[in-house]
Amino acid sequence: LHPSHLIQLRCLVVQSIKHPNVVNYKGHALIEDPIKLLVIGMDLVVGQSYDKYLERNGALPWESAAKDFTQLVEGMGAVHAKGILHRDLKPGCSLPFQRLF
């Protein structure tokens, strides 16, 4: 497959993920002038990442941590069900969020 076709296919898979704990894909554009650049649109998410929260506030109470981790695992389950593996899952890539749009 041509790389641009592969990008299209991957974006279609990402677009099909619908889960309350996964940020929604909105669209993408491949810009090729003057350099190749892939731009991906996602829902606007407000809040701070867990690594920043933990830096500022210390450890979460275990009940909160268990609830948040359960939500994270459920979201990743929806992603994995589509055959996608998140290769950089860490506190800096996850956050409690409120959807604005």
Z-matrix of the N, CA and C atoms (Angstrom, degrees):
N
C 1 1.457
C 2 1.525 1 111.02
N 3 1.298 2 115.22 1 143.86
C 4 1.459 3 120.81 2 174.48
C 5 1.532 4 107.78 3 -67.98
N 6 1.334 5 118.04 4 142.29
C 7 1.472 6 119.98 5 -178.76
C 8 1.529 7 114.22 6 -52.15
N 9 1.332 8 118.22 7 -37.69
C 10 1.470 9 119.09 8 -179.81
C 11 1.525 10 111.21 9 -67.79
N 12 1.350 11 117.75 10 -32.58
C 13 1.463 12 120.59 11 175.89
C 14 1.524 13 111.03 12 -69.81
N 15 1.321 14 116.01 13 -37.75
C 16 1.457 15 120.59 14 177.86
C 17 1.526 16 110.10 15 -63.27
N 18 1.323 17 117.23 16 -41.58
C 19 1.466 18 121.20 17 176.73
C 20 1.523 19 110.12 18 -60.41
N 21 1.328 20 117.23 19 -44.76
C 22 1.466 21 121.75 20 179.06
C 23 1.534 22 110.63 21 -58.81
N 24 1.324 23 116.76 22 -45.59
C 25 1.465 24 120.52 23 -179.68
C 26 1.517 25 111.56 24 -63.86
N 27 1.308 26 116.88 25 -44.49
C 28 1.471 27 120.41 26 179.77
C 29 1.523 28 111.00 27 -63.56
N 30 1.313 29 117.03 28 -40.32
C 31 1.458 30 120.22 29 178.68
C 32 1.525 31 111.61 30 -65.47
N 33 1.323 32 117.78 31 -36.34
C 34 1.468 33 120.98 32 175.81
C 35 1.531 34 111.02 33 -62.34
N 36 1.318 35 116.34 34 -40.61
C 37 1.466 36 120.09 35 177.94
C 38 1.523 37 110.01 36 -65.10
N 39 1.324 38 117.28 37 -47.07
C 40 1.464 39 120.73 38 179.60
C 41 1.525 40 110.39 39 -61.24
N 42 1.318 41 117.31 40 -40.46
C 43 1.462 42 121.62 41 179.79
C 44 1.529 43 111.40 42 -61.75
N 45 1.312 44 117.77 43 -28.33
C 46 1.466 45 121.22 44 -177.16
C 47 1.529 46 113.09 45 -78.65
N 48 1.319 47 118.25 46 -9.46
C 49 1.467 48 120.82 47 -179.54
C 50 1.523 49 108.62 48 -78.28
N 51 1.314 50 115.67 49 118.43
C 52 1.458 51 121.65 50 178.56
C 53 1.528 52 107.87 51 -127.32
N 54 1.310 53 116.49 52 105.45
C 55 1.457 54 121.46 53 179.77
C 56 1.521 55 108.08 54 -153.10
N 57 1.325 56 118.01 55 140.24
C 58 1.473 57 119.56 56 -177.76
C 59 1.525 58 114.36 57 -63.72
N 60 1.325 59 117.86 58 -17.26
C 61 1.464 60 120.77 59 -179.49
C 62 1.524 61 113.17 60 -103.47
N 63 1.325 62 116.76 61 14.91
C 64 1.465 63 121.88 62 178.10
C 65 1.524 64 108.09 63 -126.93
N 66 1.313 65 116.43 64 130.77
C 67 1.466 66 121.00 65 179.24
C 68 1.526 67 108.98 66 -64.71
N 69 1.332 68 116.71 67 134.04
C 70 1.463 69 121.82 68 -176.85
C 71 1.524 70 112.59 69 -77.26
N 72 1.317 71 113.87 70 136.48
C 73 1.463 72 123.10 71 173.20
C 74 1.531 73 107.77 72 -77.39
N 75 1.324 74 117.36 73 136.30
C 76 1.466 75 121.44 74 179.46
C 77 1.521 76 112.92 75 -109.57
N 78 1.306 77 117.60 76 -30.87
C 79 1.456 78 120.69 77 -178.75
C 80 1.519 79 110.41 78 163.44
N 81 1.324 80 115.07 79 178.15
C 82 1.463 81 119.55 80 179.76
C 83 1.520 82 109.46 81 -150.85
N 84 1.305 83 114.32 82 163.24
C 85 1.463 84 121.47 83 174.79
C 86 1.520 85 107.66 84 -143.70
N 87 1.306 86 115.27 85 141.53
C 88 1.457 87 121.22 86 175.31
C 89 1.525 88 106.77 87 -108.59
N 90 1.311 89 115.13 88 113.27
C 91 1.461 90 121.51 89 -179.18
C 92 1.528 91 106.95 90 -102.73
N 93 1.328 92 116.66 91 128.37
C 94 1.469 93 119.06 92 -174.06
C 95 1.528 94 113.58 93 -119.52
N 96 1.320 95 117.50 94 16.32
C 97 1.459 96 118.35 95 -179.45
C 98 1.510 97 109.52 96 -139.40
N 99 1.287 98 122.66 97 121.15
C 100 1.464 99 127.66 98 5.44
C 101 1.529 100 112.71 99 -86.48
N 102 1.339 101 118.40 100 -15.97
C 103 1.465 102 120.43 101 176.32
C 104 1.527 103 108.62 102 -126.45
N 105 1.327 104 116.85 103 162.85
C 106 1.460 105 120.14 104 176.45
C 107 1.524 106 109.17 105 -76.33
N 108 1.318 107 115.05 106 129.07
C 109 1.453 108 120.89 107 -177.94
C 110 1.516 109 108.46 108 -144.07
N 111 1.320 110 117.33 109 126.25
C 112 1.452 111 122.32 110 176.01
C 113 1.523 112 107.70 111 -99.34
N 114 1.320 113 116.61 112 123.88
C 115 1.456 114 122.39 113 178.75
C 116 1.525 115 107.11 114 -112.21
N 117 1.341 116 116.96 115 126.67
C 118 1.458 117 121.91 116 -179.25
C 119 1.521 118 108.80 117 -117.73
N 120 1.327 119 115.96 118 128.82
C 121 1.463 120 121.50 119 177.35
C 122 1.518 121 110.88 120 -97.01
N 123 1.318 122 116.00 121 131.52
C 124 1.468 123 122.25 122 179.09
C 125 1.530 124 108.26 123 -130.29
N 126 1.340 125 116.40 124 168.15
C 127 1.462 126 120.23 125 173.69
C 128 1.521 127 109.80 126 -56.75
N 129 1.318 128 115.34 127 148.03
C 130 1.459 129 120.69 128 173.03
C 131 1.522 130 108.32 129 -75.47
N 132 1.314 131 116.38 130 127.04
C 133 1.454 132 121.87 131 -178.59
C 134 1.523 133 108.00 132 -118.72
N 135 1.330 134 115.57 133 131.77
C 136 1.458 135 120.99 134 -178.76
C 137 1.522 136 109.07 135 -110.24
N 138 1.309 137 116.49 136 138.31
C 139 1.456 138 120.52 137 177.65
C 140 1.511 139 110.29 138 137.87
N 141 1.307 140 114.08 139 -178.56
C 142 1.462 141 119.46 140 178.56
C 143 1.520 142 108.74 141 -111.95
N 144 1.305 143 115.33 142 152.88
C 145 1.458 144 119.87 143 179.10
C 146 1.528 145 109.20 144 -69.86
N 147 1.328 146 114.93 145 161.37
C 148 1.457 147 118.93 146 179.81
C 149 1.517 148 112.54 147 -63.34
N 150 1.317 149 118.88 148 -33.71
C 151 1.462 150 118.06 149 179.13
C 152 1.528 151 110.79 150 -64.16
N 153 1.334 152 117.35 151 -39.65
C 154 1.479 153 120.20 152 177.59
C 155 1.523 154 110.48 153 -68.52
N 156 1.344 155 116.90 154 -40.17
C 157 1.466 156 120.19 155 178.09
C 158 1.524 157 110.42 156 -60.02
N 159 1.330 158 116.39 157 -46.96
C 160 1.457 159 120.60 158 -178.09
C 161 1.529 160 111.79 159 -65.81
N 162 1.339 161 117.06 160 -36.04
C 163 1.471 162 120.61 161 175.89
C 164 1.522 163 110.81 162 -59.55
N 165 1.312 164 115.49 163 -43.42
C 166 1.473 165 120.89 164 -174.80
C 167 1.518 166 113.35 165 -81.95
N 168 1.335 167 117.85 166 -34.81
C 169 1.460 168 121.24 167 -169.14
C 170 1.514 169 115.36 168 -117.60
N 171 1.307 170 118.18 169 -7.35
C 172 1.458 171 119.90 170 -176.51
C 173 1.525 172 111.20 171 80.29
N 174 1.301 173 114.64 172 -170.81
C 175 1.467 174 121.05 173 -174.89
C 176 1.531 175 111.49 174 -64.38
N 177 1.329 176 114.66 175 147.77
C 178 1.462 177 121.41 176 174.19
C 179 1.526 178 109.42 177 -76.19
N 180 1.331 179 117.11 178 151.73
C 181 1.465 180 118.28 179 168.97
C 182 1.529 181 108.60 180 -59.78
N 183 1.316 182 117.87 181 146.44
C 184 1.464 183 120.37 182 -172.99
C 185 1.523 184 112.12 183 -58.75
N 186 1.342 185 117.75 184 -33.58
C 187 1.461 186 119.99 185 179.97
C 188 1.532 187 110.95 186 -63.77
N 189 1.334 188 116.37 187 -43.21
C 190 1.469 189 121.17 188 178.32
C 191 1.522 190 110.97 189 -66.94
N 192 1.322 191 115.81 190 -43.14
C 193 1.462 192 119.95 191 179.54
C 194 1.528 193 110.52 192 -61.93
N 195 1.334 194 117.20 193 -41.75
C 196 1.469 195 120.70 194 -179.81
C 197 1.524 196 110.76 195 -65.15
N 198 1.329 197 116.96 196 -41.50
C 199 1.472 198 120.63 197 179.06
C 200 1.530 199 110.67 198 -64.02
N 201 1.335 200 116.10 199 -47.20
C 202 1.460 201 120.37 200 -179.60
C 203 1.531 202 111.42 201 -64.29
N 204 1.328 203 116.70 202 -41.49
C 205 1.463 204 119.94 203 -179.99
C 206 1.527 205 110.81 204 -64.88
N 207 1.327 206 116.64 205 -38.82
C 208 1.465 207 120.82 206 177.15
C 209 1.525 208 110.34 207 -60.28
N 210 1.324 209 116.87 208 -44.04
C 211 1.464 210 120.64 209 178.51
C 212 1.528 211 110.91 210 -63.91
N 213 1.324 212 116.78 211 -40.64
C 214 1.463 213 121.00 212 178.09
C 215 1.529 214 110.68 213 -62.18
N 216 1.318 215 116.86 214 -45.53
C 217 1.468 216 121.00 215 -179.66
C 218 1.529 217 110.48 216 -64.50
N 219 1.330 218 117.89 217 -40.24
C 220 1.466 219 120.50 218 178.14
C 221 1.529 220 111.01 219 -63.11
N 222 1.333 221 116.77 220 -42.35
C 223 1.465 222 120.45 221 177.22
C 224 1.514 223 112.12 222 -63.24
N 225 1.328 224 116.87 223 -44.30
C 226 1.463 225 120.08 224 178.43
C 227 1.521 226 111.08 225 -66.70
N 228 1.326 227 117.81 226 -29.46
C 229 1.461 228 120.77 227 175.00
C 230 1.523 229 110.94 228 -61.67
N 231 1.340 230 116.34 229 -40.62
C 232 1.471 231 120.41 230 177.72
C 233 1.526 232 110.71 231 -66.18
N 234 1.312 233 116.71 232 -37.96
C 235 1.468 234 121.48 233 178.62
C 236 1.530 235 109.92 234 -67.72
N 237 1.324 236 117.11 235 -46.94
C 238 1.467 237 121.27 236 -179.73
C 239 1.527 238 111.50 237 -64.16
N 240 1.335 239 117.22 238 -32.70
C 241 1.466 240 120.50 239 179.01
C 242 1.532 241 111.73 240 -62.26
N 243 1.326 242 116.86 241 -21.99
C 244 1.468 243 121.61 242 177.11
C 245 1.524 244 112.25 243 -93.85
N 246 1.340 245 115.95 244 4.08
C 247 1.458 246 119.98 245 177.34
C 248 1.517 247 113.84 246 84.77
N 249 1.318 248 117.25 247 18.15
C 250 1.464 249 121.04 248 -179.30
C 251 1.518 250 109.33 249 -105.08
N 252 1.312 251 115.98 250 135.23
C 253 1.454 252 122.45 251 177.12
C 254 1.524 253 108.20 252 -112.95
N 255 1.329 254 116.70 253 120.17
C 256 1.465 255 121.48 254 176.47
C 257 1.519 256 106.75 255 -79.64
N 258 1.315 257 117.08 256 116.88
C 259 1.467 258 120.52 257 -173.08
C 260 1.521 259 114.16 258 -91.75
N 261 1.324 260 117.46 259 0.63
C 262 1.456 261 119.10 260 -175.74
C 263 1.525 262 110.84 261 -140.28
N 264 1.319 263 116.99 262 46.33
C 265 1.456 264 121.19 263 -178.11
C 266 1.522 265 109.31 264 -79.59
N 267 1.324 266 116.05 265 119.83
C 268 1.456 267 122.37 266 -177.81
C 269 1.527 268 107.77 267 -159.41
N 270 1.335 269 118.49 268 169.61
C 271 1.467 270 120.28 269 -179.14
C 272 1.531 271 113.68 270 -56.94
N 273 1.312 272 118.08 271 -29.73
C 274 1.459 273 120.72 272 178.35
C 275 1.519 274 113.51 273 -71.87
N 276 1.330 275 117.41 274 -14.48
C 277 1.471 276 122.34 275 179.86
C 278 1.523 277 112.09 276 -105.49
N 279 1.308 278 117.74 277 6.61
C 280 1.464 279 120.12 278 -179.38
C 281 1.522 280 109.14 279 -133.45
N 282 1.309 281 114.97 280 150.85
C 283 1.451 282 119.59 281 -178.78
C 284 1.517 283 110.45 282 -163.06
N 285 1.322 284 114.96 283 152.50
C 286 1.459 285 117.67 284 168.62
C 287 1.525 286 106.25 285 -72.40
N 288 1.318 287 118.90 286 142.45
C 289 1.448 288 118.14 287 -173.90
C 290 1.517 289 112.26 288 -143.27
N 291 1.307 290 113.45 289 163.15
C 292 1.456 291 122.50 290 175.60
C 293 1.526 292 105.77 291 -129.37
N 294 1.315 293 116.95 292 122.46
C 295 1.472 294 120.18 293 179.72
C 296 1.516 295 109.58 294 -75.15
N 297 1.336 296 115.90 295 132.91
C 298 1.457 297 120.76 296 176.94
C 299 1.512 298 111.91 297 -99.25
N 300 1.351 299 116.84 298 -32.61
C 301 1.467 300 121.07 299 -178.53
C 302 1.496 301 109.21 300 -132.51
